[in-house]
Amino acid sequence: MKIAFIILIHEYNEQQKKLIKHLAKDFDVYVHIDKKLNINIEDIDCENVFAFKEYKVYWGSFNQIRATLLLYKEADKNKYDRYCFISGNDIPLVSNSDLVSFFSKNKGEYLAFDKLPVSFWGGNGGLDRMDYYYTNMQCRGKINIFVKLYSKILNRINLQIVIPILKMLKIKRSNDGIVFYGGTNWMDLSRSCVEQIVMFTEKNPEFINRFKYTRNADEIFFQTIICNYVKDVELNKNCLRYIDWFTGPELPRVLRYEDYSKMKSSNCLFARKVDSKIDTKIIDTIYSEIDEGC
């Protein structure tokens, strides 16, 4: 069972180093480093790790889609049985050997997906993300205080003036006949699914272009491809991630040691998210357990 991990990192501290080192003991790891980070590809010196630094990745930006797609394409060249997409703030809840065992027995696609609109997304059930143009000015050039201020002003004008006027006039972007699906972007996909995603995006560049100037469309892009255009795969509506969207104070909640029992009893393979600056005990405890199980 060949497994590749796909990881986007926007910081590189001991937490991310531990995650990558743990996974790279048994799997190949494909990492995209946010181009804004002051680290080099060579700084991630770990066997079985393939690092790339192509895009400045901002929350909710189109470049998040581009960085993810880049890693899928690179990993697809080596034809793995399973592709697990996680963030640098995730943590495995089971040992590497248990991961292999699970995916050896379970062949389907594991992801969260719903046909848009869905009520709990807000903003017309998520369709607002695709129906209107959003500024991406913060993604261009050197970022400094003036660019940030300019971006904030443009974004506020867009959200508070331009888009409300367009809604009142019932003017929105064409969906080009696409039926949109959405869900959390963390997923575990089979070789057949990833091969079809790569092939579809290479043959349909206009589909990729439709996601320019959108907001948070990284939670729509891959679900829409998988649910509409990927054939002969079994879709499991389960992303296998323990994520707490309800307790707070953060959304999603940054998991602490007090969440340990709920995390372990969830039957999930990964948890999102943990932060060593907030709670190291939960991170140390879980790694201690799963390293013993390897």
Beta strands, then each sheet from edge to edge (+ up, - down):
strand 1: 3-9
strand 2: 28-33
strand 3: 49-52
strand 4: 82-87
strand 5: 90-92
strand 6: 109-111
strand 7: 114-115
strand 8: 181-182
strand 9: 188-190
strand 10: 235-237
strand 11: 241-242
strand 12: 270-272
sheet 1: 3+ 2+ 1+ 4+ 9-
sheet 2: 5+ 12- 11-
sheet 3: 6+ 10+
sheet 4: 7+ 8-
end
